Amino acid sequence: ADMLTKPLPKDMFFLLRNELGIIDSQTPS
């Protein structure tokens, strides 16, 4: 569970948000 405690890379975080279907105003278009 290291990846849960460690900060995720921006690309990884972006992919995770995409899979979750999360749309954020800070997401680069």
N, C-alpha and C positions, 0 to 999 in steps of 0.2 A: 504493500500500500504506500510505497514511497512516492509514487506519482501523484498521490492524493495530497501529500503534505508538501511536496515541492511545487514551485510555480511552474505552470505549463508554458512551453514556447508559444509565441503568438500564433504560429501556424497551426499548432495542435489545438489551441483554444478556439481558433476560428473554425476548424474542422468539427470540433465537438459541438459548437453552437449551431453549425449548419445541420448536423445530424439531428439536433434537438429541435430544429426549426425556429430557433430564437433569432429574432430580428432586432438589432440594436442600432441606435442612431449613430453610435461611434464606429459601426462596422464600415470599413472602407468599401466603396462601391466599385 
